[in-house]
């Protein structure tokens, strides 16, 4: 049997220090951070960032997820008075709705699959993301947090399951991991990041690059103010039937019912979770 990398790493650590062994060129390539961070190694870093969460989630038995997108600035209801705009104050109830939704989904997941299917996944940050991870923990289940390094450092919220907390450099790979196991997508009010996630996911579904899964927008009044959906259809830039790719909901219970009764490609969804999205 060939020696594995761990054995060679342990052996290399015991080699005497000489001008030759202290040279950067002598480092094992997979331990050489300066080498791995070279511009030419970007394809390798992309692959590593794809593989690490994939392997960890597989080993943790996470078979499918329910995705929760939403704004980091949505305040907790008890903190709403300190929000910087009246609109944010008005959106505070969605924090609690996200928390309740995640709790109910996790309870269902624990009952139906011992927490292996329908696992809550968020961006791991504050606001709606915190609410989702919080609700899952309150139900006694696990949840995934897909964080990303930002100029203003964003640490994971304290409700993410520690062993399922990930940090990303590449937004594109992070978004892939949101969708690779997704059985349902929920989108709460948010800003640029939420809009990016919403429209990229809708584009993947519209173009057939991703399976048509339940896609729910929490807060009709917010979303119809932000996006003139009917105008897109009237202009012909999307097909009228594209408006059927998503539904508006207001409450956690309404969202669960929408997922249970979702019809796509002529079939009725009877439960949570269902089939995973296509890669």
LOSEVO-901465 format. One record per atom (N, C-alpha, C): x negated, y negated, z; residue in three letters. Coordinates in steps of 0.2 Angstrom, whole numbers, padded with zeros to 4 digits, always signed. Example, Ala and Ser with C-alpha at 12.3 -4.5 7.8 and 13.67 -1.06 7.14 Angstrom:
<recs>
-0066+0028+0039Ala -0062+0022+0039Ala -0066+0016+0039Ala -0064+0011+0035Ser -0068+0005+0036Ser -0064+0000+0039Ser 
</recs>
This chain:
<recs>
-0004+0006+0000Unk +0000+0000+0000Unk -0004-0006+0000Unk -0003-0011-0004Unk -0006-0017-0004Unk -0006-0021+0002Unk -0011-0025+0004Unk -0010-0029+0010Unk -0006-0035+0008Unk -0002-0037+0014Unk +0003-0042+0012Unk +0000-0049+0014Unk +0003-0054+0013Unk +0000-0061+0014Unk -0001-0063+0021Unk +0004-0060+0025Unk +0003-0062+0033Unk -0004-0059+0035Unk -0005-0053+0033Unk -0012-0049+0035Unk -0018-0053+0033Unk -0017-0056+0027Unk -0023-0059+0024Unk -0024-0066+0027Unk -0018-0069+0029Unk -0018-0076+0033Unk -0021-0075+0039Unk -0020-0069+0043Unk -0023-0068+0049Unk -0030-0067+0049Unk -0032-0063+0044Unk -0039-0062+0043Unk -0043-0068+0041Unk -0040-0072+0037Unk -0044-0078+0034Unk -0045-0083+0040Unk -0040-0083+0045Unk -0041-0087+0051Unk -0047-0085+0055Unk -0050-0079+0055Unk -0055-0077+0059Unk -0062-0078+0055Unk -0062-0080+0049Unk -0068-0081+0046Unk -0072-0086+0049Unk -0079-0085+0050Unk -0083-0091+0053Unk -0083-0097+0049Unk -0084-0103+0052Unk -0083-0109+0049Unk -0090-0111+0046Unk -0090-0112+0039Unk -0096-0113+0035Unk -0095-0119+0030Unk -0099-0122+0027Unk -0098-0127+0022Unk -0093-0124+0017Unk -0094-0118+0015Unk -0090-0115+0010Unk -0083-0113+0012Unk -0082-0110+0018Unk -0075-0109+0021Unk -0071-0115+0023Unk -0075-0120+0024Unk -0071-0126+0026Unk -0069-0131+0020Unk -0072-0129+0014Unk -0070-0132+0008Unk -0062-0131+0007Unk -0059-0137+0004Unk -0052-0136+0003Unk -0051-0130-0003Unk -0056-0129-0007Unk -0055-0125-0012Unk -0055-0117-0010Unk -0057-0116-0004Unk -0057-0110-0001Unk -0050-0108+0003Unk -0046-0112+0004Unk -0040-0111+0007Unk -0036-0106+0002Unk -0032-0102+0006Unk -0027-0098+0002Unk -0022-0103-0001Unk -0020-0102-0007Unk -0016-0107-0011Unk -0010-0108-0007Unk -0007-0102-0005Unk +0000-0103-0002Unk +0000-0107+0005Unk -0006-0108+0008Unk -0007-0111+0014Unk -0010-0118+0013Unk -0011-0120+0007Unk -0015-0126+0006Unk -0009-0132+0004Unk -0008-0136+0009Unk -0002-0141+0008Unk -0004-0146+0003Unk -0011-0148+0003Unk -0013-0153-0002Unk -0012-0150-0009Unk -0013-0144-0010Unk -0012-0141-0017Unk -0005-0141-0018Unk +0000-0138-0014Unk +0007-0138-0015Unk +0010-0144-0016Unk +0007-0150-0014Unk +0011-0156-0015Unk +0008-0160-0021Unk +0004-0157-0025Unk +0002-0160-0031Unk +0007-0161-0036Unk +0007-0166-0040Unk +0012-0167-0045Unk +0014-0161-0049Unk +0008-0157-0051Unk +0009-0152-0056Unk +0013-0146-0053Unk +0013-0146-0046Unk +0017-0140-0042Unk +0024-0142-0041Unk +0027-0147-0044Unk +0034-0148-0043Unk +0038-0142-0045Unk +0037-0139-0050Unk +0042-0133-0052Unk +0041-0128-0046Unk +0036-0127-0043Unk +0035-0122-0038Unk +0039-0124-0032Unk +0039-0131-0030Unk +0042-0134-0025Unk +0050-0133-0026Unk +0052-0134-0032Unk +0059-0133-0033Unk +0061-0126-0032Unk +0057-0122-0034Unk +0059-0115-0033Unk +0059-0113-0026Unk +0054-0115-0022Unk +0054-0114-0015Unk +0060-0117-0011Unk +0062-0123-0013Unk +0068-0126-0010Unk +0075-0122-0012Unk +0075-0119-0018Unk +0081-0115-0020Unk +0081-0109-0016Unk +0075-0106-0015Unk +0074-0099-0012Unk +0075-0099-0005Unk +0072-0104-0001Unk +0072-0103+0006Unk +0079-0103+0009Unk +0084-0108+0007Unk +0091-0107+0010Unk +0094-0101+0007Unk +0093-0099+0001Unk +0096-0093-0002Unk +0095-0087+0002Unk +0089-0086+0004Unk +0087-0080+0007Unk +0089-0080+0015Unk +0089-0086+0018Unk +0091-0087+0025Unk +0098-0085+0025Unk +0102-0088+0021Unk +0109-0087+0021Unk +0111-0080+0019Unk +0108-0077+0015Unk +0109-0070+0013Unk +0108-0066+0020Unk +0102-0067+0023Unk +0100-0063+0029Unk +0105-0065+0035Unk +0108-0071+0035Unk +0113-0072+0040Unk +0120-0069+0039Unk +0121-0067+0033Unk +0127-0064+0031Unk +0132-0069+0029Unk +0130-0075+0027Unk +0135-0080+0025Unk +0137-0078+0018Unk +0143-0075+0017Unk +0145-0073+0010Unk +0148-0078+0006Unk +0152-0083+0009Unk +0155-0088+0006Unk +0156-0094+0010Unk +0158-0100+0007Unk +0158-0106+0011Unk +0164-0110+0010Unk +0166-0114+0014Unk +0171-0120+0013Unk +0168-0126+0014Unk +0167-0130+0008Unk +0163-0136+0008Unk +0167-0142+0010Unk +0164-0146+0015Unk +0166-0152+0017Unk +0162-0158+0015Unk +0164-0162+0010Unk +0160-0168+0008Unk +0164-0174+0012Unk +0160-0179+0013Unk +0163-0185+0016Unk +0158-0190+0019Unk +0160-0196+0021Unk +0156-0201+0022Unk +0153-0201+0029Unk +0146-0203+0029Unk +0143-0203+0036Unk +0145-0209+0040Unk +0148-0214+0037Unk +0150-0220+0041Unk +0157-0219+0044Unk +0161-0214+0042Unk +0168-0213+0045Unk +0167-0212+0053Unk +0169-0217+0057Unk +0168-0217+0064Unk +0172-0212+0068Unk +0170-0209+0073Unk +0174-0206+0078Unk +0180-0210+0080Unk +0186-0208+0081Unk +0191-0212+0083Unk +0190-0216+0089Unk +0186-0213+0094Unk +0185-0217+0100Unk +0180-0223+0099Unk +0176-0223+0093Unk +0171-0228+0091Unk +0174-0232+0086Unk +0180-0232+0084Unk +0183-0235+0078Unk +0183-0243+0079Unk +0184-0245+0086Unk +0184-0252+0087Unk +0177-0256+0085Unk +0172-0252+0085Unk +0165-0254+0084Unk +0164-0254+0076Unk +0168-0251+0072Unk +0167-0251+0065Unk +0166-0258+0062Unk +0162-0258+0057Unk +0160-0265+0054Unk +0165-0268+0049Unk +0170-0263+0047Unk +0176-0266+0043Unk +0182-0263+0045Unk +0188-0267+0043Unk +0194-0265+0045Unk +0196-0258+0042Unk +0193-0257+0035Unk +0195-0251+0032Unk +0192-0245+0035Unk +0185-0246+0038Unk +0182-0240+0041Unk +0186-0239+0048Unk +0189-0244+0051Unk +0193-0242+0057Unk +0199-0239+0055Unk +0202-0240+0049Unk +0208-0237+0047Unk +0207-0230+0045Unk +0200-0228+0043Unk +0199-0222+0041Unk +0196-0217+0046Unk +0196-0220+0052Unk +0193-0216+0058Unk +0198-0209+0059Unk +0204-0209+0058Unk +0208-0203+0059Unk +0206-0197+0055Unk +0202-0199+0049Unk +0200-0193+0045Unk +0194-0189+0049Unk +0191-0193+0053Unk +0186-0189+0057Unk +0189-0183+0061Unk +0195-0185+0064Unk +0198-0180+0068Unk +0201-0175+0064Unk +0204-0177+0058Unk +0207-0172+0053Unk +0202-0167+0051Unk +0196-0170+0049Unk +0190-0165+0047Unk +0188-0160+0052Unk +0188-0163+0059Unk +0187-0158+0064Unk +0192-0153+0065Unk +0198-0155+0065Unk +0203-0150+0065Unk +0203-0145+0059Unk +0202-0147+0053Unk +0202-0143+0048Unk +0196-0138+0048Unk +0190-0140+0050Unk +0185-0135+0051Unk +0186-0130+0057Unk +0190-0132+0062Unk +0191-0128+0067Unk +0196-0122+0065Unk +0201-0124+0061Unk +0206-0120+0059Unk +0203-0115+0054Unk +0199-0117+0049Unk +0196-0113+0044Unk +0191-0108+0047Unk +0188-0110+0053Unk +0183-0106+0056Unk +0187-0101+0060Unk +0192-0102+0063Unk +0196-0097+0067Unk +0199-0092+0062Unk +0201-0094+0056Unk +0203-0090+0051Unk +0197-0085+0048Unk +0192-0088+0047Unk +0186-0084+0045Unk +0184-0079+0050Unk +0184-0081+0057Unk +0182-0076+0062Unk +0187-0070+0062Unk +0193-0072+0061Unk +0199-0067+0061Unk +0198-0062+0055Unk +0197-0065+0049Unk +0197-0061+0043Unk +0191-0057+0041Unk +0185-0061+0043Unk +0179-0058+0041Unk +0173-0058+0046Unk +0175-0059+0052Unk +0170-0060+0057Unk +0165-0065+0056Unk +0167-0070+0053Unk +0163-0076+0052Unk +0158-0076+0046Unk +0159-0071+0041Unk +0155-0070+0036Unk +0157-0074+0030Unk +0164-0075+0029Unk +0167-0078+0023Unk +0170-0085+0025Unk +0170-0090+0021Unk +0174-0096+0023Unk +0170-0100+0028Unk +0163-0099+0028Unk +0159-0103+0033Unk +0159-0110+0031Unk +0160-0115+0036Unk +0160-0122+0035Unk +0153-0124+0033Unk +0152-0128+0028Unk +0146-0131+0026Unk +0147-0139+0025Unk +0142-0143+0028Unk +0143-0150+0027Unk +0135-0152+0025Unk +0135-0159+0024Unk +0128-0162+0023Unk +0124-0162+0030Unk +0127-0161+0035Unk +0123-0160+0041Unk +0122-0167+0045Unk +0125-0172+0042Unk +0124-0179+0045Unk +0129-0181+0050Unk +0130-0187+0051Unk +0135-0190+0055Unk +0142-0191+0052Unk +0147-0194+0055Unk +0153-0195+0051Unk +0157-0189+0050Unk +0160-0188+0044Unk +0164-0183+0042Unk +0160-0176+0043Unk +0154-0177+0041Unk +0149-0171+0042Unk +0149-0168+0049Unk +0148-0173+0054Unk +0148-0171+0061Unk +0154-0168+0063Unk +0160-0171+0060Unk +0166-0168+0062Unk +0167-0161+0060Unk +0165-0159+0054Unk +0166-0153+0051Unk +0162-0148+0055Unk +0155-0149+0057Unk +0151-0145+0061Unk +0154-0144+0068Unk +0157-0149+0070Unk +0159-0149+0077Unk +0165-0145+0078Unk +0170-0145+0073Unk +0176-0141+0073Unk +0174-0134+0073Unk +0169-0132+0068Unk +0167-0125+0068Unk +0164-0123+0074Unk +0160-0127+0078Unk +0158-0124+0084Unk +0163-0124+0089Unk +0168-0128+0089Unk +0173-0128+0094Unk +0178-0121+0093Unk +0178-0119+0087Unk +0181-0113+0086Unk +0177-0107+0088Unk +0171-0108+0090Unk +0167-0102+0091Unk +0163-0099+0085Unk +0163-0103+0080Unk +0159-0100+0074Unk +0153-0104+0072Unk +0150-0102+0066Unk +0144-0105+0064Unk +0146-0110+0059Unk +0141-0114+0057Unk +0142-0119+0051Unk +0135-0121+0049Unk +0135-0122+0042Unk +0129-0124+0039Unk +0128-0132+0038Unk +0122-0134+0039Unk +0121-0141+0038Unk +0115-0142+0033Unk +0117-0145+0027Unk +0112-0146+0022Unk +0110-0153+0022Unk +0105-0155+0026Unk +0102-0162+0027Unk +0097-0163+0021Unk +0095-0170+0021Unk +0090-0172+0016Unk +0086-0177+0019Unk +0080-0177+0017Unk +0075-0183+0019Unk +0077-0189+0016Unk +0078-0194+0020Unk +0080-0201+0017Unk +0075-0206+0020Unk +0075-0212+0017Unk +0070-0217+0019Unk +0072-0219+0026Unk +0078-0219+0028Unk +0080-0220+0035Unk +0081-0213+0038Unk +0077-0211+0041Unk +0077-0203+0043Unk +0084-0202+0046Unk +0087-0196+0043Unk +0093-0194+0046Unk +0092-0187+0049Unk +0093-0186+0055Unk +0092-0180+0058Unk +0099-0176+0058Unk +0099-0170+0058Unk +0105-0166+0058Unk +0109-0168+0064Unk +0116-0168+0064Unk +0120-0168+0070Unk +0119-0162+0074Unk +0121-0163+0080Unk +0120-0158+0085Unk +0124-0152+0085Unk +0129-0152+0081Unk +0134-0147+0080Unk +0133-0142+0075Unk +0128-0143+0071Unk +0126-0138+0066Unk +0123-0132+0069Unk +0124-0126+0067Unk +0121-0120+0069Unk +0114-0121+0068Unk +0109-0121+0073Unk +0102-0122+0072Unk +0099-0117+0067Unk +0101-0111+0067Unk +0098-0107+0062Unk +0100-0107+0055Unk +0105-0112+0054Unk +0108-0113+0048Unk +0107-0121+0046Unk +0103-0124+0049Unk +0101-0131+0047Unk +0095-0131+0043Unk +0096-0134+0037Unk +0091-0135+0032Unk +0090-0142+0030Unk +0084-0143+0027Unk +0082-0150+0025Unk +0079-0150+0018Unk +0081-0154+0014Unk +0079-0154+0007Unk +0076-0160+0005Unk +0072-0160+0000Unk +0068-0165-0004Unk +0072-0167-0010Unk +0075-0162-0013Unk +0078-0163-0020Unk +0086-0163-0019Unk +0089-0169-0021Unk +0096-0169-0021Unk +0099-0164-0025Unk +0096-0162-0031Unk +0099-0158-0036Unk +0100-0151-0033Unk +0094-0148-0029Unk +0094-0142-0026Unk +0099-0141-0021Unk +0099-0147-0017Unk +0104-0147-0011Unk +0111-0146-0014Unk +0113-0150-0019Unk +0120-0149-0022Unk +0121-0142-0024Unk +0116-0139-0027Unk +0117-0132-0029Unk +0119-0128-0024Unk +0116-0129-0018Unk +0117-0124-0012Unk +0124-0126-0009Unk +0127-0132-0010Unk +0134-0133-0008Unk +0138-0129-0012Unk +0137-0128-0018Unk +0142-0125-0023Unk +0141-0118-0024Unk +0135-0115-0023Unk +0134-0108-0025Unk +0138-0103-0022Unk +0140-0104-0015Unk +0145-0100-0012Unk +0152-0102-0011Unk +0153-0108-0014Unk +0159-0112-0012Unk +0166-0108-0014Unk +0170-0107-0010Unk +0177-0104-0011Unk +0182-0110-0011Unk +0181-0115-0008Unk +0185-0121-0008Unk +0181-0127-0007Unk +0183-0133-0010Unk +0180-0139-0009Unk +0185-0144-0006Unk +0183-0148-0001Unk +0186-0153+0002Unk +0182-0160+0002Unk +0186-0165+0000Unk +0182-0171+0000Unk +0186-0177+0004Unk +0183-0179+0009Unk +0185-0184+0013Unk +0183-0191+0011Unk +0186-0197+0013Unk +0184-0203+0011Unk +0176-0204+0012Unk +0173-0208+0008Unk +0166-0209+0008Unk +0163-0214+0003Unk +0156-0214+0003Unk +0153-0219-0001Unk +0150-0216-0008Unk +0144-0219-0010Unk +0141-0217-0016Unk +0139-0209-0016Unk +0137-0207-0010Unk +0135-0200-0010Unk +0141-0195-0011Unk +0146-0197-0007Unk +0153-0193-0008Unk +0155-0193-0015Unk +0155-0199-0018Unk +0158-0200-0025Unk +0153-0196-0030Unk +0147-0196-0029Unk +0142-0192-0033Unk +0144-0184-0032Unk +0145-0182-0026Unk +0147-0175-0025Unk +0153-0173-0028Unk +0158-0178-0027Unk +0165-0176-0030Unk +0165-0176-0037Unk +0162-0181-0041Unk +0162-0181-0048Unk +0158-0175-0051Unk +0152-0174-0048Unk +0148-0168-0051Unk +0151-0162-0050Unk +0155-0161-0045Unk +0158-0154-0044Unk +0164-0154-0049Unk +0168-0159-0049Unk +0174-0159-0054Unk +0171-0158-0061Unk +0165-0161-0063Unk +0163-0160-0070Unk +0161-0153-0071Unk +0158-0149-0066Unk +0156-0142-0067Unk +0162-0138-0067Unk +0168-0140-0064Unk +0174-0136-0064Unk +0177-0137-0071Unk +0177-0144-0073Unk +0181-0146-0079Unk +0177-0142-0085Unk +0171-0142-0085Unk +0167-0139-0091Unk +0166-0132-0090Unk +0169-0128-0085Unk +0168-0121-0085Unk +0161-0119-0082Unk +0157-0123-0080Unk +0151-0121-0077Unk +0152-0119-0070Unk +0158-0119-0067Unk +0159-0117-0060Unk +0166-0114-0060Unk +0167-0109-0056Unk +0174-0106-0056Unk +0179-0112-0053Unk +0185-0111-0055Unk +0190-0116-0053Unk +0192-0114-0046Unk +0190-0118-0041Unk +0192-0116-0034Unk +0196-0122-0031Unk +0200-0120-0026Unk +0204-0126-0023Unk +0199-0132-0022Unk +0202-0138-0024Unk +0198-0144-0023Unk +0203-0149-0021Unk +0202-0151-0014Unk +0206-0156-0011Unk +0203-0162-0009Unk +0207-0168-0010Unk +0205-0174-0008Unk +0209-0177-0002Unk +0206-0178+0003Unk +0210-0180+0009Unk +0211-0188+0009Unk +0217-0190+0009Unk +0218-0197+0009Unk +0220-0200+0002Unk +0226-0198+0000Unk +0228-0201-0007Unk +0228-0208-0007Unk +0230-0212-0002Unk +0229-0219-0003Unk +0222-0222-0004Unk +0217-0219-0001Unk +0210-0221-0002Unk +0208-0219-0009Unk +0209-0213-0011Unk +0206-0211-0017Unk +0210-0214-0023Unk +0216-0216-0022Unk +0220-0219-0028Unk +0218-0226-0028Unk +0215-0229-0023Unk +0213-0236-0023Unk +0206-0236-0026Unk +0202-0231-0025Unk +0195-0231-0027Unk +0195-0229-0034Unk +0199-0224-0037Unk +0198-0221-0043Unk +0205-0222-0046Unk +0206-0225-0052Unk +0212-0225-0056Unk +0212-0218-0060Unk +0215-0213-0057Unk +0215-0206-0061Unk +0219-0206-0067Unk +0225-0209-0066Unk +0230-0209-0072Unk +0227-0213-0078Unk +0223-0219-0076Unk +0220-0223-0082Unk +0215-0219-0086Unk +0212-0214-0082Unk +0207-0210-0086Unk +0211-0206-0091Unk +0216-0203-0088Unk +0220-0198-0093Unk +0223-0202-0098Unk +0226-0208-0097Unk +0229-0212-0102Unk +0225-0215-0107Unk +0218-0216-0105Unk +0213-0218-0110Unk +0211-0212-0114Unk +0212-0206-0112Unk +0210-0201-0116Unk +0203-0198-0114Unk +0200-0202-0109Unk +0193-0200-0107Unk +0193-0193-0103Unk +0198-0191-0101Unk +0199-0185-0098Unk +0206-0182-0101Unk +0207-0176-0100Unk +0213-0173-0103Unk +0218-0173-0097Unk +0225-0174-0099Unk +0230-0174-0093Unk +0230-0168-0088Unk +0228-0163-0091Unk +0228-0157-0087Unk +0222-0157-0082Unk +0217-0161-0083Unk +0211-0162-0079Unk +0214-0164-0072Unk +0219-0168-0072Unk +0222-0170-0065Unk +0224-0165-0061Unk +0225-0159-0064Unk +0227-0153-0060Unk +0222-0149-0057Unk +0216-0152-0058Unk +0210-0148-0055Unk +0209-0150-0048Unk +0213-0155-0045Unk +0212-0157-0038Unk +0219-0158-0035Unk +0220-0158-0029Unk +0226-0161-0026Unk +0224-0165-0020Unk +0229-0170-0018Unk +0229-0174-0012Unk +0232-0171-0006Unk +0228-0171-0001Unk +0231-0169+0006Unk +0230-0174+0011Unk +0234-0174+0016Unk +0233-0179+0022Unk +0231-0175+0028Unk +0233-0169+0029Unk +0232-0166+0036Unk +0228-0159+0035Unk +0225-0157+0040Unk +0222-0150+0040Unk +0227-0145+0038Unk +0233-0145+0041Unk +0238-0140+0040Unk +0240-0140+0032Unk +0240-0146+0030Unk +0242-0147+0023Unk +0237-0144+0018Unk +0230-0145+0020Unk +0225-0143+0016Unk +0225-0135+0016Unk +0226-0132+0022Unk +0226-0125+0023Unk +0231-0122+0018Unk +0237-0125+0019Unk +0242-0122+0014Unk +0241-0123+0007Unk +0238-0129+0005Unk +0236-0130-0002Unk +0231-0124-0004Unk +0226-0122+0000Unk +0221-0117-0002Unk +0225-0111-0002Unk +0229-0109+0002Unk +0232-0103+0002Unk +0237-0102-0004Unk +0240-0107-0006Unk +0244-0107-0012Unk +0241-0109-0019Unk +0235-0110-0019Unk +0232-0113-0025Unk +0232-0108-0030Unk +0234-0111-0036Unk +0234-0107-0042Unk +0229-0109-0047Unk +0225-0104-0049Unk +0220-0106-0055Unk +0220-0100-0060Unk +0219-0102-0066Unk +0219-0097-0071Unk +0224-0092-0071Unk +0230-0094-0069Unk +0236-0090-0069Unk +0236-0085-0063Unk +0232-0086-0058Unk +0232-0082-0052Unk +0234-0086-0046Unk +0237-0083-0041Unk +0239-0086-0035Unk +0234-0084-0029Unk +0231-0089-0026Unk +0227-0088-0020Unk +0231-0086-0014Unk +0230-0080-0011Unk +0234-0078-0006Unk +0231-0079+0001Unk +0224-0080+0001Unk +0221-0081+0008Unk +0215-0085+0008Unk +0212-0086+0014Unk +0206-0089+0014Unk +0201-0084+0018Unk +0195-0083+0015Unk +0193-0086+0009Unk +0195-0082+0003Unk +0193-0084-0003Unk +0195-0080-0009Unk +0188-0078-0013Unk +0188-0079-0019Unk +0182-0077-0023Unk +0177-0083-0023Unk +0171-0081-0023Unk +0166-0087-0023Unk +0166-0090-0030Unk +0163-0096-0030Unk +0162-0100-0037Unk +0156-0096-0041Unk +0157-0097-0047Unk +0152-0094-0052Unk +0145-0098-0051Unk +0140-0095-0052Unk +0133-0099-0052Unk +0132-0102-0058Unk 
</recs>
